[in-house]
Amino acid sequence: MNRIKEVLEIKGIKQTWLATKLNKSYNMVNSYVQNRRQPSLEMLFEIANLLQVEAKELLDASPLVSKESNSSDTVEIPLIGSVACGLPIYAEENIEAKISISKTLVKNAGDYFLLRASGDSMNKKGITSGDLLLIKQQQVANHGDLVVALIDDDATVKEFIDNGDTIVLKPHSTNSKHQPIILTTDFRIQGIVEKVIKL
């Protein structure tokens, strides 16, 4: 669910104007406004920019993500770049936004960050493009953990497999092009995926 309709009404902005600015059809924008379809996170940020509000203000309050950033029940977690769930892409260490997350999900806000997933290499684990991944920062992982790993400064999300003599990052995908990555010493664990947040 989103609050695009509410913000449009408050600001007196017509859907036709928004459709023109987004270079999208009126029907597509109307489907966002009426909550028949949810925009991707990239689209949500674009809409927020056009409406001159923070992206989190377009998110409907829920137990996971709240629009009330000053609520005593939530903490702000930084959203950092994108992470590849497919072929690794460069992970920029830039904070794109701060998203309010329920305190029930985090023990210490400073230990967590959010990454936006892209690609389909982990779709069998319920991770799809546009999802927000709640990551607990740590540099070690156990066999079977879903990790964010940096390989030559490229970030990727995979299952961490410790075979004793080798470490493997294993995809879980319906797409056969994604193959396990056998790791050398040239990698770093950045954190563990603790929650997948669907927008």
C-alpha positions, 0 to 999 in steps of 0.5 A, a space after each residue: 500500500 502507498 499514500 500517493 493519492 493522499 499526497 496528491 490530494 493534499 498538494 492539489 496535483 492531478 494524476 495527469 500532471 504526474 503521468 506526464 512528468 513520469 512519462 507514463 500512461 495515465 492508466 499506469 499512474 492511476 493504478 499506483 494511486 488506487 493501489 492496484 499496483 505498487 511502484 518499484 522503489 526507483 519509481 517511488 523515489 522518482 514520484 517522491 522527488 516530483 511531489 517534493 516529499 521524502 519517499 518514506 512519506 509515500 509509504 503506508 504505515 505498517 509493522 515493518 516500514 512506517 511513515 512516522 520517522 519520529 515515532 517512538 516505535 520506529 528507528 531510522 535505518 539508512 538505505 544504501 545503494 543497490 545490491 545485485 541479486 544476479 551478476 554483481 554490480 558496484 555497490 555505492 556507499 551512499 545513503 539514498 534515504 533513511 527509512 523508518 523501521 519498527 524497533 521490533 526488527 532491530 536491537 541496535 539501529 547503528 548495526 543495521 542498514 538497508 539495501 535494495 535488491 535487483 536481479 533474480 538470482 535469489 527469487 527462490 528465497 523470496 528476494 526479487 528486484 525492488 525489495 528492501 533487505 534489512 542487513 545486520 552489519 557483521 564480517 563473519 557468517 555461518 553456513 546457510 546464512 544469506 549474506 551480502 558479500 563484496 567481491 573486488 568491490 562488487 556486492 552480491 547477495 547469496 547463500 553462504 556455503 562453507 564446505 571446509 576447504 572452500 567457500 561458495 556463494 550459492 544462488 537460489 534462482 529459477 534462472 539457470 544462468 546464475 551459478 555458484 561463486 567459489 570464493 578466494 581470499 579476495 572477498 569480504 562479508 558485509 552483513 547478514 540478511 535478516 528480513 526481506 521487506 516487500 513494498 
